[in-house]
Amino acid sequence: MRKWTYLVAALLMGGVSTSLTSCIDNDEPAGINDLRGAKAELLRAKAAVENAEAAIKTATAAIKQAKADYAQEKVAQEKLYTDWLTAKYEDDKTALQQDAAIREQAYLQKLYQAQSAAKQAELDYQRALAQIEIALGTAKDDAYAEALQDLLYNKTFTIPSYQISVNPVTHEVTINLTGGSTTTIYGLMNLSQQLANAKQELAEAIQQNLILGYKFDKDALKNDVAVTVEVKKAELAVEEKALAELKEIIGISLDDFEAKYQEIADKKKEAENNKTNVSIEKAKDLAENYDGKAQELKNKKEAQSEFTFDIPAAVQNDFYNIVASKAGSATGDEVAIYQNILKQATADAEGEYAFTNGMKVNTTAAIKKSIINAVKGDVEEKAQAQDVAQLEQAMKLAEDAETELKKSFDAAEKTWKAAAAAYDKAKKADKYHITGQSEYDVVQGAVETYNNSDKSAADQTALINAYKKYLNGDGTLEGRTKLDGFKPADNINIATATADNLSARLTAFLSATDTDRFGDSTPTMNGGYYKALTEAADDFGVDVDQRTAYTYEEWTAAQEEAITLPEATSGTATFNYFTAMDKHAEAVKAYEDAANVADWVTLLANIEKVEDAVLAETNALQLEEADLEKVKAEIEAKYEVQEATYQAEINSYKGILDAMAAAVPDVSGLGSITTANYDQAIANLKAEIAEYESADLNEDTGEITLGTISAKKQEVALYENLLAGLEDESYQTAEEILKDYNDAMIEAYNMKIEVLQVLFDKANAQKDSYMEALTSGSSSTPVEPETPAE
């Protein structure tokens, strides 16, 4: 049901819309003396900015990592939810929900830390920029100072507006850009704040979807959604109040502007104090009603006690193997416990393990339960009643099959060994292609002798005899033809020449290549001993150069490592015989297990007896934890709406103050308010109003614009729909729509951040160049730097 529309093309078209092109005389301005007086302040401000920028980079990297981790969390959610749906017992469902809550809290804590670091870094950056403004107050006649002042407050940046649509009929969620609509941002200070806000909004959208994904229990989800509805409503009320305040401020005269700024600053301070007080009250509440009990529960869960049960002697070796197989896949603290169990067994001369002194370890209730769950299934399987007579018959048939295949194996091995011996003898005796001592060198020497001779009849006969000996041997040597079936072409074969064709064959022989006359150094499959060896090796299941047969121990070792012995493939005598041995061993094991069913039943009963006590302990702990988490959730919910309200007020007042700052002397570094700067502040405020009011909800298409009051109304409606659905059991559709909506929010804020980051990087580089010029004493014309590469 999800449809994504990524309209990233042209996003980066939004850029700086004004530029500085004024000319400045090369003569030193009169204000340079003032600038020299401010240089120390500028250097301090520059260092503060650089520190803040480094912190912003670190915080941004942390948020990026949290965003990347979110993808992994979604996979974890899906697995936990699937396990929760398929869990047979209520205590298992409770445990899985608690696992989900732990993952949720761990991730949210990481996300919160990244958000907090980003907020602090942005605050430090704003303060550092304010230090620059104050230092610039004594250098207003310098071109760089004026350019930097303009960059901080007046320069305009434009970005596209983003829409998210929730189709009223199909519930399809779509991201797109408004047709040609843009948002204007004034000054680097406001631009940096907009970028920081977008990153915070991204983190909050991730947080909302994470909470939805990790709440499998309907009642737990309903409680969370009910609180979220109230939070969203409170945020909406604050935004509507801020819009009304903005509309009032743009009607204030220049003379009253500074007093209004102070009034808004006082309101922001009051909201900050209120939020701090609420946080203190919440911490006290948690300390009094949760923290101590949580520590007590933690101590109970970490407490260790004896874990033991009797293992009948007849099945101790098999139980050891079960534990060993589980130990291989264990993680965390369980690994040491498994290893401790295995250490208590001793092996006899034949490698059979026995727990002669019993099995006993100290561990937590949770690990006890984990071990029982791990081994119980295997024990239950072996404790099932079996038809012993049928298993005995199967064992006999497997034995007979092994016996027959052993005969085939022995015959194939005998043939292979004989073929290998014959080939090795021939190759060793004739020393083919061993430089300086082989028959190959002998016959090549005969050719060379003939070429250097008078080529008489006797010389011809000597060459022919040497060639015959090379091919066919002489009673002592086997000859190359017997070795691997090599035969030269008839037209060069002087060994079989007659009086009629000798002359022609000799001429052809002398002009032929060594390969054509004598064969390759590598044996061929044309015939002879090598062909017989190759075929025998293939049938037996070994490599042609191999001279030792595989052992069954090598076969089993390869199986344990999930590899195949070279050439011992399906259909070979080795494969067939060893596979039959495997099946016979399995049949024997099945028969022995059946004969030991009574012992397995006893072991199962012993485990279940211990399990009853372990489950009682773990269930009690889980119920205690569930009750305690409910207390914590109720405490946090009690304060969440208040905290969200005050935080929304802080954000809205800060936005208003940032918009007004261009015309406030104590903030901007100006000596007094001017009409030009007042007009700039009013333009900033109107841009804030436009952002709040942009594109009301379209009832037909469900479109809203990101970051607006209409968007907040849409969020309230979506959460209210989900809450209503949770009441009447129809919540699945509403939940899916809301998840899709939050995913769209995440993607849209990613798109917005990408554009804002490019603009910020360029403006920040421009600020750095102006600062460098001011602190180094340059007085040339300011030049905008190139946009930094992404």
C-alpha positions in Angstrom: 0.0 0.0 0.0 3.0 2.3 0.1 4.0 4.5 -2.8 7.0 6.7 -2.6 7.5 9.6 -4.9 11.0 10.9 -4.8 11.3 14.2 -6.5 14.9 14.9 -5.6 15.8 16.4 -9.0 16.1 20.2 -8.7 16.3 20.1 -4.9 19.7 21.5 -5.1 18.5 24.4 -7.2 17.5 26.2 -4.1 20.5 28.4 -3.3 21.6 31.7 -2.1 19.4 34.3 -3.9 21.5 37.4 -3.3 25.2 38.0 -3.7 27.7 40.6 -2.6 29.2 42.4 -5.6 29.9 46.0 -4.3 33.4 47.4 -4.8 35.6 48.6 -2.0 38.5 50.9 -2.4 41.9 49.5 -1.8 42.8 52.4 0.4 42.4 51.5 4.1 39.0 52.6 5.4 38.7 54.9 8.3 37.0 52.2 10.3 40.0 49.9 10.1 41.2 51.3 13.4 37.9 50.2 15.0 38.3 46.8 13.5 41.8 46.5 15.0 40.3 47.2 18.4 37.7 44.4 17.8 40.2 41.9 16.4 40.8 40.2 19.7 37.1 39.7 20.2 36.8 38.4 16.7 39.6 35.9 17.2 37.9 34.6 20.4 34.5 34.4 18.5 36.2 32.6 15.7 37.6 30.0 18.0 34.2 29.6 19.6 32.6 29.1 16.2 35.1 26.5 15.2 34.6 24.5 18.4 30.8 24.6 17.9 31.2 23.5 14.3 33.3 20.5 15.4 30.6 19.6 17.9 27.9 20.0 15.3 29.8 17.6 13.0 30.1 15.0 15.8 26.4 15.3 16.8 25.4 15.1 13.1 27.4 11.9 12.7 25.6 10.5 15.8 22.2 11.3 14.4 23.2 9.7 11.1 24.3 6.6 12.9 21.0 6.5 14.8 19.2 6.8 11.5 21.2 3.9 10.1 20.6 1.8 13.2 16.8 2.4 12.8 16.8 0.1 9.7 18.3 -2.7 11.9 15.7 -1.9 14.6 12.9 -2.4 12.1 14.2 -5.9 11.3 14.5 -6.7 15.0 10.9 -5.5 15.5 9.6 -7.7 12.8 11.3 -10.8 14.2 10.2 -10.1 17.8 6.7 -9.5 16.6 6.7 -12.8 14.7 8.0 -14.6 17.7 5.4 -12.9 19.9 2.5 -14.0 17.6 3.7 -17.6 17.5 4.6 -17.9 21.2 2.6 -20.7 22.8 2.7 -19.5 26.4 1.7 -16.2 28.0 4.9 -15.9 29.9 6.9 -16.2 26.6 4.8 -13.4 25.1 5.5 -11.3 28.2 9.2 -12.0 27.9 9.2 -11.0 24.2 7.3 -7.8 24.9 9.9 -7.0 27.6 12.7 -7.7 25.1 11.1 -5.3 22.7 10.7 -2.7 25.4 14.4 -3.1 26.3 15.5 -2.7 22.7 13.1 0.3 22.3 14.5 2.1 25.4 18.1 1.3 24.4 17.7 2.8 21.0 15.6 5.8 22.2 18.3 6.5 24.7 20.9 6.6 22.0 18.7 8.8 19.9 18.0 11.1 22.8 21.7 11.5 23.5 22.3 12.3 19.8 19.5 14.9 19.9 20.7 16.5 23.1 24.3 16.7 21.7 22.9 18.3 18.5 20.8 20.8 20.5 23.8 21.8 22.6 26.1 22.1 19.6 23.5 24.3 17.8 23.1 26.5 20.9 26.9 26.9 21.2 27.0 27.8 17.4 24.3 30.5 17.9 26.1 31.9 20.9 29.4 32.0 18.9 27.7 33.8 16.1 26.3 36.3 18.6 29.9 36.9 19.8 30.8 37.8 16.2 27.9 40.2 16.0 29.0 42.0 19.1 32.6 42.3 17.9 31.4 43.7 14.6 29.7 46.6 16.4 32.9 48.6 16.4 33.8 47.9 12.8 30.7 48.9 10.8 32.7 50.9 8.2 34.7 47.9 7.1 33.4 46.1 3.9 34.0 42.6 5.3 32.3 43.5 8.6 29.3 44.8 6.7 29.3 41.7 4.4 29.4 39.4 7.4 26.6 41.3 9.2 24.5 41.0 6.1 25.3 37.3 5.8 24.3 36.6 9.4 20.9 38.4 9.2 19.8 39.5 5.8 21.0 37.1 3.1 18.1 35.1 1.7 18.1 31.3 1.1 15.3 29.5 -0.6 14.3 25.8 -0.3 11.4 23.8 -1.8 8.3 23.1 0.2 7.5 19.5 0.8 4.1 17.8 0.8 3.0 14.4 2.2 -0.3 13.1 0.9 -2.5 10.5 2.6 -5.2 9.5 0.0 -8.6 9.4 1.8 -9.7 6.4 -0.2 -6.7 4.2 -0.9 -4.7 5.4 2.2 -1.7 5.6 -0.1 1.1 7.8 1.3 3.1 10.0 -1.1 5.9 12.5 -0.8 6.2 15.3 -3.3 7.1 19.0 -3.8 4.6 21.8 -3.9 4.4 23.1 -7.4 7.0 25.9 -7.5 6.4 26.8 -3.9 9.4 27.7 -1.8 10.3 28.8 1.7 12.6 31.8 2.2 15.1 31.8 5.1 16.8 35.0 6.2 20.4 34.9 7.4 22.9 32.3 8.4 21.7 32.3 12.0 18.2 31.4 10.9 19.5 28.9 8.3 21.5 27.0 11.0 18.4 26.9 13.2 16.3 25.6 10.4 18.8 22.8 9.7 18.9 21.9 13.4 15.1 21.9 13.6 14.9 19.6 10.6 17.3 17.1 12.3 15.3 17.2 15.5 12.0 16.6 13.6 13.7 13.7 11.8 14.7 12.1 15.1 11.2 12.6 16.5 9.6 10.9 13.4 12.0 7.9 13.9 11.1 7.8 17.5 7.3 7.7 16.8 7.6 4.8 14.4 9.9 2.9 16.7 7.4 3.2 19.6 4.6 2.0 17.3 6.7 -0.9 16.0 7.7 -2.2 19.4 4.3 -2.2 21.0 2.8 -5.7 20.3 0.3 -5.6 23.1 -2.8 -3.7 22.2 -3.3 -2.2 25.7 0.3 -1.0 25.9 -0.1 0.5 22.5 -3.4 2.2 23.4 -1.8 3.9 26.5 1.1 5.2 24.4 -1.2 6.5 21.6 -3.5 8.2 24.1 -0.6 10.2 25.5 0.7 10.9 22.0 -2.7 12.3 21.0 -2.6 14.7 24.0 1.0 15.7 23.2 0.2 16.4 19.5 -2.8 18.5 20.6 -0.7 20.5 23.0 1.9 21.1 20.3 -0.8 22.2 17.9 -2.2 24.6 20.4 1.2 26.1 21.0 1.8 26.5 17.2 -1.6 28.2 16.8 -0.7 30.5 19.7 2.7 31.3 18.1 1.0 32.1 14.8 -1.3 34.6 16.6 1.7 36.1 18.4 3.6 36.5 15.1 0.7 38.3 13.5 0.5 40.7 16.4 4.2 41.4 16.3 4.3 42.5 12.7 2.0 45.3 13.6 4.3 46.7 16.3 6.1 49.9 15.5 9.8 50.3 15.3 9.8 52.2 18.7 8.1 49.3 20.6 10.0 46.5 18.8 12.9 46.0 21.3 10.5 45.9 24.2 8.4 43.2 22.5 11.6 41.2 21.8 12.3 41.3 25.6 8.7 40.2 26.4 9.1 37.2 24.1 12.5 36.4 25.6 11.0 36.5 29.1 8.2 34.1 27.9 10.9 31.7 26.5 12.8 31.9 29.8 9.6 31.1 31.7 8.9 28.1 29.5 12.4 26.9 30.0 12.0 27.2 33.8 8.7 25.4 33.7 10.1 22.5 31.7 13.1 22.3 34.1 10.7 22.2 37.1 8.6 19.5 35.4 11.7 17.4 34.7 12.7 17.8 38.4 9.3 16.7 39.5 9.4 13.7 37.2 12.9 12.7 38.5 11.6 12.9 42.1 8.6 10.9 41.3 10.7 8.2 39.6 13.2 8.2 42.5 10.4 7.7 45.0 8.3 5.2 43.2 10.5 3.4 40.6 14.2 3.6 40.9 14.6 1.7 44.2 12.3 -1.0 43.1 14.0 -1.3 39.7 17.3 -1.8 41.4 15.8 -4.5 43.7 14.4 -6.3 40.7 17.8 -6.1 38.9 19.4 -7.7 41.9 16.8 -10.5 41.9 17.3 -11.2 38.2 21.1 -11.3 38.6 21.0 -13.6 41.6 22.4 -17.1 41.0 21.3 -20.4 42.5 22.0 -24.1 42.0 20.9 -25.7 38.7 21.1 -29.5 38.6 19.2 -32.6 37.6 20.1 -36.3 37.4 21.2 -37.8 34.0 20.8 -41.6 33.6 24.2 -43.2 32.8 23.0 -44.8 29.5 22.3 -41.4 27.9 25.0 -39.2 29.5 27.2 -39.3 26.4 24.3 -38.3 24.1 23.3 -35.6 26.6 26.9 -34.3 26.5 26.6 -34.1 22.7 23.3 -32.2 22.9 24.9 -29.6 25.2 28.0 -29.3 23.1 25.9 -28.6 19.9 24.0 -25.9 21.8 27.2 -24.3 23.2 28.4 -23.7 19.7 25.5 -21.3 19.0 25.3 -19.7 22.5 25.9 -16.1 23.2 26.6 -13.8 26.1 26.7 -15.2 29.7 25.2 -18.5 28.4 28.5 -19.5 26.8 30.3 -19.8 30.1 27.5 -21.8 31.7 27.5 -24.3 28.8 31.2 -24.7 29.0 31.0 -25.2 32.7 28.5 -28.0 32.2 30.7 -29.7 29.5 33.8 -29.5 31.8 32.0 -31.6 34.4 31.9 -34.6 32.0 34.9 -36.9 31.6 35.8 -39.0 28.6 36.9 -42.6 28.6 39.4 -44.2 26.2 36.8 -44.5 23.5 35.8 -40.9 23.7 32.5 -41.6 25.5 31.5 -38.9 28.0 30.0 -39.5 31.4 28.8 -37.2 34.2 30.2 -39.4 36.9 29.8 -36.7 39.6 26.5 -35.4 38.2 25.7 -32.1 36.5 25.6 -29.0 38.7 26.1 -25.2 38.0 25.2 -21.9 39.6 23.4 -19.4 37.4 20.5 -17.0 37.0 16.9 -18.0 36.5 16.9 -16.6 33.0 19.9 -18.7 31.9 18.4 -21.8 33.5 15.3 -21.3 31.4 17.3 -20.7 28.3 19.3 -23.9 28.8 16.2 -25.9 29.5 14.5 -24.5 26.3 17.6 -25.4 24.3 18.0 -29.0 25.3 14.5 -30.1 26.1 13.3 -30.4 22.5 16.1 -32.9 21.7 15.4 -34.9 24.9 11.6 -35.0 24.1 12.3 -36.3 20.7 14.5 -39.2 22.1 11.9 -39.9 24.7 9.2 -40.7 22.2 8.1 -44.4 22.1 9.6 -46.3 19.1 8.9 -49.6 17.3 12.1 -51.4 18.4 11.5 -54.4 16.1 11.2 -52.0 13.1 14.3 -50.1 14.0 16.2 -53.4 14.4 15.1 -54.5 10.9 16.2 -51.1 9.6 19.6 -51.5 11.3 20.0 -55.0 9.7 19.2 -53.6 6.2 21.6 -50.8 6.6 24.3 -53.3 7.7 23.7 -55.5 4.7 23.9 -52.5 2.4 27.1 -51.4 3.9 28.5 -55.0 3.5 27.6 -55.1 -0.2 29.0 -51.6 -0.9 32.2 -52.6 1.0 32.7 -55.3 -1.6 32.3 -52.8 -4.4 34.7 -50.4 -2.5 37.3 -53.1 -2.1 37.1 -54.2 -5.8 37.3 -50.5 -7.0 40.2 -49.9 -4.7 42.1 -53.0 -6.0 41.6 -51.9 -9.6 42.7 -48.4 -8.8 45.9 -49.6 -6.9 46.8 -51.9 -9.8 46.3 -49.2 -12.4 48.3 -46.8 -10.3 51.2 -49.3 -9.8 51.3 -50.1 -13.6 51.4 -46.5 -14.6 53.9 -45.5 -11.9 56.2 -48.3 -12.9 56.1 -47.4 -16.6 56.6 -43.7 -16.0 59.4 -44.3 -13.5 61.2 -46.8 -15.7 61.0 -44.7 -18.8 61.5 -41.4 -17.0 59.4 -39.6 -19.6 60.1 -35.9 -19.9 62.7 -35.8 -17.1 65.3 -33.5 -18.7 68.7 -35.1 -19.2 67.8 -38.7 -18.3 64.5 -39.7 -19.9 63.7 -41.6 -23.1 62.4 -38.4 -24.4 65.9 -37.0 -24.3 67.3 -40.2 -25.8 65.1 -40.0 -28.9 65.6 -36.3 -29.3 69.4 -37.0 -29.2 68.9 -39.7 -32.0 67.1 -37.1 -34.1 69.9 -34.6 -33.6 72.5 -37.3 -34.4 70.7 -38.1 -37.6 70.5 -34.5 -38.7 74.3 -34.2 -38.2 75.0 -37.4 -40.0 75.6 -38.3 -43.7 72.0 -39.7 -43.6 73.0 -43.1 -44.9 70.8 -46.1 -44.7 72.5 -47.1 -41.5 71.8 -43.7 -40.0 68.1 -44.0 -41.0 67.9 -47.4 -39.4 69.4 -46.1 -36.1 66.9 -43.3 -36.0 63.9 -45.6 -36.7 65.1 -48.1 -34.1 65.4 -45.3 -31.5 61.9 -44.1 -32.3 60.4 -47.6 -32.1 62.1 -48.1 -28.7 60.6 -44.7 -27.5 57.1 -45.7 -28.7 56.9 -49.4 -28.0 59.8 -50.2 -25.5 62.3 -53.0 -25.9 61.4 -55.6 -23.2 62.9 -53.5 -20.4 61.0 -50.3 -21.2 57.2 -50.2 -21.6 57.2 -47.5 -24.2 55.3 -44.2 -24.5 52.3 -45.8 -26.3 51.6 -48.2 -23.4 52.1 -45.3 -20.9 49.3 -43.1 -22.1 48.2 -44.3 -25.6 50.3 -41.7 -27.5 50.5 -42.5 -31.3 51.9 -40.2 -33.9 50.0 -39.5 -37.1 50.6 -42.1 -39.8 52.3 -39.6 -42.1 55.1 -39.0 -39.6 55.3 -42.5 -38.0 58.6 -43.8 -39.2 58.3 -46.7 -36.8 55.7 -48.3 -39.0 57.0 -47.0 -42.4 57.5 -49.3 -45.4 60.0 -49.1 -48.2 57.3 -47.3 -50.3 56.5 -44.5 -47.8 59.7 -44.3 -45.7 61.1 -41.3 -47.6 58.0 -39.3 -47.3 57.4 -40.1 -43.7 61.0 -39.4 -42.7 60.8 -35.9 -44.4 57.5 -35.2 -42.6 58.9 -36.6 -39.3 61.9 -34.3 -39.4 59.9 -31.2 -40.0 57.1 -32.0 -37.4 57.0 -30.5 -33.9 58.3 -32.3 -30.8 54.7 -32.6 -29.5 53.5 -34.3 -32.7 56.5 -36.6 -32.7 56.9 -37.4 -29.0 53.7 -36.3 -27.2 53.2 -33.7 -24.4 55.0 -33.8 -21.1 51.6 -34.3 -19.5 50.0 -37.7 -20.0 46.9 -37.9 -22.2 43.7 -39.9 -22.0 44.3 -41.6 -25.3 44.9 -45.0 -23.8 47.5 -47.0 -22.1 48.2 -47.1 -18.4 47.2 -43.5 -17.8 43.7 -43.9 -19.2 43.2 -47.0 -17.1 44.4 -45.2 -14.0 42.2 -42.2 -14.7 39.1 -44.3 -15.1 39.9 -46.4 -12.0 40.5 -43.2 -9.9 37.2 -41.8 -11.1 35.3 -45.0 -10.2 37.0 -45.2 -6.8 36.6 -41.6 -6.0 40.1 -40.2 -5.7 42.3 -37.8 -7.6 44.4 -39.3 -10.4 47.6 -38.2 -8.7 46.4 -39.5 -5.3 48.0 -42.7 -4.1 46.3 -43.1 -0.6 42.6 -43.9 -0.2 40.4 -41.7 2.0 39.6 -42.9 5.4 36.2 -42.9 7.1 37.6 -40.5 9.7 38.6 -38.0 6.9 35.1 -38.4 5.5 33.3 -37.6 8.8 35.7 -34.7 9.5 34.9 -33.2 6.1 31.1 -33.5 6.8 31.5 -31.7 10.1 33.1 -28.8 8.3 30.4 -29.0 5.5 33.0 -29.7 2.8 33.4 -32.4 0.2 36.5 -34.7 -0.2 38.0 -34.0 -3.6 36.7 -36.4 -6.3 34.8 -38.5 -3.7 31.5 -37.4 -5.3 28.1 -39.1 -5.6 28.3 -42.4 -7.5 31.9 -43.2 -6.7 32.8 -46.3 -4.7 34.2 -44.2 -1.8 31.1 -42.0 -1.6 28.7 -44.9 -1.8 30.5 -46.9 0.8 31.0 -44.1 3.3 27.5 -43.0 2.9 26.3 -46.5 3.7 28.5 -46.5 6.8 26.8 -43.2 7.8 23.4 -44.7 7.4 24.3 -47.8 9.2 25.7 -45.8 12.1 22.5 -43.7 12.2 20.4 -46.8 12.2 22.4 -48.3 15.1 22.1 -45.0 17.0 18.3 -44.9 16.4 18.0 -48.5 17.7 20.2 -47.8 20.7 18.1 -44.6 21.5 15.0 -46.7 21.2 16.4 -49.2 23.5 17.2 -46.4 26.0 13.8 -44.7 25.7 13.1 -45.4 29.4 16.3 -43.5 30.3 15.4 -40.6 28.1 11.9 -40.5 29.6 13.5 -40.4 33.0 15.8 -37.6 32.0 12.9 -35.6 30.5 10.9 -36.0 33.8 14.0 -34.8 35.7 14.3 -31.7 33.4 10.5 -31.0 33.7 10.7 -31.2 37.4 13.4 -28.5 37.5 11.6 -26.6 34.8 8.5 -26.1 36.9 10.5 -24.4 39.6 12.5 -22.3 37.0 9.3 -21.2 35.3 7.7 -20.2 38.6 10.8 -18.1 39.3 11.0 -16.5 35.9 7.3 -15.8 35.6 7.3 -14.1 39.0 10.2 -11.9 37.9 8.5 -11.1 34.6 5.2 -10.2 36.3 7.1 -8.0 38.7 9.0 -6.3 35.9 5.8 -5.8 33.9 4.1 -4.2 36.9 7.2 -2.0 37.5 7.4 -0.9 33.9 3.7 0.0 34.0 4.5 2.2 37.0 7.3 3.8 35.1 5.2 4.4 32.0 2.4 6.0 34.1 4.9 8.3 35.8 6.4 9.4 32.5 3.0 9.7 30.9 1.9 12.0 33.7 4.6 14.5 32.8 5.0 14.0 29.1 2.3 16.4 27.9 3.6 19.1 30.2 7.2 18.6 29.0 6.1 18.5 25.3 4.0 21.7 25.8 6.9 23.7 27.4 9.3 22.4 24.8 7.0 23.4 22.0 6.7 26.9 23.6 10.5 27.1 23.8 10.9 26.2 20.1 8.2 28.7 19.0 9.5 31.5 21.1 13.0 30.9 19.8 11.8 31.0 16.2 10.1 34.3 16.9 13.2 35.7 18.6 15.5 34.6 15.8 13.2 36.4 13.3 13.2 39.6 15.4 16.9 39.5 16.2 18.0 41.5 13.1 16.6 44.6 14.6 17.5 44.2 18.2 20.7 46.1 19.1 21.8 43.9 22.0 21.6 40.9 19.8 22.6 42.1 16.4 25.5 44.2 17.6 23.9 47.4 16.0 24.1 50.7 17.9 20.4 51.3 17.3 17.4 50.0 15.4 17.3 51.3 11.8 14.4 51.3 9.4 16.2 48.9 7.1 16.9 46.4 9.9 13.4 46.8 11.2 12.1 46.0 7.7 14.3 42.9 7.6 13.0 41.7 10.9 9.4 42.1 9.7 10.3 40.1 6.6 11.7 37.4 8.8 8.5 37.3 10.9 6.3 37.2 7.7 8.4 34.2 6.5 7.7 32.4 9.8 4.0 33.2 9.4 4.1 31.8 5.8 5.7 28.6 7.0 3.0 28.1 9.7 0.1 28.8 7.3 1.4 27.2 4.1 -1.0 24.9 2.3 -3.9 23.9 4.5 -5.1 20.3 4.4 -6.6 19.4 1.0 -9.6 17.3 1.9 -9.8 15.7 -1.6 -6.1 14.6 -1.9 -5.1 14.5 1.8 -2.1 16.7 1.0 -0.4 18.7 3.8 2.9 20.6 3.7 5.8 19.6 5.9 6.4 21.7 9.1 3.1 23.6 9.0 0.0 23.8 11.3 -1.9 21.7 8.8 0.7 19.0 9.1 0.3 19.0 12.9 -3.5 18.8 12.5 -3.0 15.8 10.2 -0.8 14.1 12.8 -3.4 14.7 15.5 -6.1 13.2 13.2 -4.0 10.1 12.4 -3.3 9.4 16.0 -6.9 9.9 17.0 -8.0 7.5 14.3 -5.5 4.9 15.7 -6.8 5.4 19.2 -10.4 5.0 18.0 -9.4 1.8 16.2 -7.7 0.4 19.3 -11.1 0.8 21.1 -13.1 -1.0 18.4 -10.5 -3.6 17.2 -10.1 -2.0 13.8 -6.8 -0.4 14.5 -4.6 -2.4 12.1 -5.4 -0.2 9.1 -5.0 3.0 11.1 -1.7 1.8 12.5 -0.4 0.9 9.0 -1.4 4.3 7.7 0.4 6.1 10.6 3.5 4.0 10.1 3.5 4.9 6.4 3.0 8.5 7.3 5.9 8.5 9.7 8.1 6.8 7.2 7.1 9.5 4.7 8.0 12.2 7.3 11.4 10.5 7.8 12.1 10.6 4.1 10.8 14.1 3.6 12.9 15.5 6.4 15.9 13.6 4.9 15.3 15.4 1.6 14.9 18.8 3.4 18.0 18.3 5.4 20.0 17.5 2.2 19.0 20.8 0.7 19.5 22.8 3.9 23.0 21.2 4.5 24.2 22.3 1.1 23.1 25.9 1.7 24.5 25.9 5.2 27.9 24.5 4.1 28.2 27.3 1.4 27.1 30.1 3.8 29.3 28.8 6.5 32.3 28.7 4.2 31.4 32.3 3.2 31.4 33.3 6.9 34.8 31.6 7.4 36.3 33.6 4.5 35.0 36.9 5.9 36.2 36.0 9.4 39.6 35.1 8.0 39.9 38.4 6.2 38.7 40.4 9.3 41.2 38.7 11.7 44.1 38.9 9.2 43.5 42.6 8.5 42.6 42.3 4.8 40.7 45.2 3.3 40.1 43.9 -0.2 36.6 43.4 -1.8 34.7 40.4 -0.3 34.3 37.5 -2.7 31.9 34.6 -2.2 33.6 31.2 -2.1 32.5 28.4 -4.5 29.9 26.0 -3.3 31.7 23.2 -1.5 31.6 19.8 -3.1 29.3 17.3 -1.5 
